[in-house]
Amino acid sequence: MSSQLAPLAGRAAIVTGSGRGLGLAYALELARQGASVVVNDVDAAAAQDAVAAIESAGGTAVAVVAPVGPTSTADALVAAAVDSFGRLDILVTNAGVLRDTVLWKMSDDDFDTVISVHLRGTFTCVRAAATYFRENGVPGRIVCIGSPTGQRGNFGQTNYAAAKAGIVGMVRTWAMELKRAGVSVNAVIPVAATAMTATVPYFAAAVEADAAGEPMPEFFRHDLGFGTSDDVAGLVAYLASDAAADITGQALGIGGDRIQVWSHPEPVATAYRDGGWSFEALAADLPGLLDGNLQSVGERFPALPESLVRPAPTA
Ligand SMILES: NC(=O)c1ccc[n+]([C@@H]2O[C@H](COP(=O)([O-])OP(=O)(O)OC[C@H]3O[C@@H](n4cnc5c(N)ncnc54)[C@H](O)[C@@H]3O)[C@@H](O)[C@H]2O)c1
């Protein structure tokens, strides 16, 4: 597995939240491409199982069981890479939780928990890794995990939308700040069948097929770009490789058979008025500027083919 010909041979990676789901797939793929991996999770058994899975496939891994969010965890992750493997080259910030509910029912704790793990966890881990990369002259690779919810908004996900949009905002900033150091920073916007998506009725037929070890229906893999965690992992490893040295500041969507380049926000219409825009001037001219330029929000979910509709679970 760690032959000298492997693209990531001799490199060391940290993957947060890699005890299961997408993070586990990223850790396994980075190891398959030759990297040694620091597995991180709050679930000790899942983290140990992940290390065992990597080792039984011929790779090298250690576990750090700690919650991302606090600076102390970020420092412990970098220290584990340096102590165990003598270096750090790759960071994937993937750990995540959901506390979904509509705005008017969302508690302070729901909001703070999601912000702490996703947004603060990404900030503290990237700061620790970037500091190491700059101090040691390492052209590091950073991959931060976003979500279609952060890109487009989603009903019931105020906290998660804030965190994931914030992560892509930080990625754009870090790509600028770390360019001179030769460190790339990109966002991956995944969609896959995991514990996180298993309870969404819309995806039920795909999750059902996956659990039965059958291929997911073409509608999910192709039309929706929804597949397995393994479908996402290749892109994360590719962005960590030398082949992707010049790719930075990007947000790439991936899932099933689909890959996409996301745009960053740009003005879609611009107008000028000498002296600026008073209420009266806006009343006269803004409708014309907005005409044909109003933006949509939310992800687009096409109607499921009849054969793939599953009843919503009763509470
Ligand atoms: N599954 C999808 O379709 C999808 C879509 C968009 C984005 N994502 C993102 O991908 C990432 C992984 O999602 P998943 O679907 O694999 O979820 P998952 O729930 O299957 O796995 C998340 C892992 O993170 C761990 N974790 C939770 N809090 C942690 C913390 N504070 N510190 C360390 N580990 C922690 C969990 O124990 C779990 O093992 C998340 O950031 C998620 O928001 C997933």
The ligand as an ORCA input file, in Angstrom:
! r2SCAN-3c Opt
* xyz 0 1
  N     -23.292     12.809      3.955
  C     -23.504     13.823      3.119
  O     -24.219     13.712      2.119
  C     -22.839     15.146      3.373
  C     -23.206     16.229      2.551
  C     -22.575     17.445      2.739
  C     -21.611     17.570      3.712
  N     -21.282     16.514      4.524
  C     -20.260     16.727      5.524
  O     -19.306     15.681      5.480
  C     -18.763     15.485      6.801
  C     -18.903     14.040      7.221
  O     -20.276     13.709      7.205
  P     -20.827     12.200      7.264
  O     -22.037     12.197      6.418
  O     -19.727     11.243      7.026
  O     -21.307     12.163      8.795
  P     -21.239     10.998      9.880
  O     -22.179     11.419     10.934
  O     -21.424      9.663      9.216
  O     -19.739     11.083     10.405
  C     -19.257     12.186     11.138
  C     -18.161     11.713     12.068
  O     -17.675     12.861     12.792
  C     -17.540     12.489     14.150
  N     -17.608     13.680     14.998
  C     -18.714     14.378     15.375
  N     -18.355     15.418     16.137
  C     -17.003     15.386     16.250
  C     -16.042     16.221     16.900
  N     -16.394     17.298     17.612
  N     -14.733     15.869     16.791
  C     -14.352     14.776     16.098
  N     -15.224     13.972     15.459
  C     -16.531     14.275     15.535
  C     -18.671     11.513     14.402
  O     -18.452     10.723     15.570
  C     -18.651     10.698     13.104
  O     -17.781      9.594     13.175
  C     -19.485     16.486      7.708
  O     -18.728     17.668      7.811
  C     -20.762     16.744      6.944
  O     -21.341     17.968      7.294
  C     -21.892     15.301      4.374
*
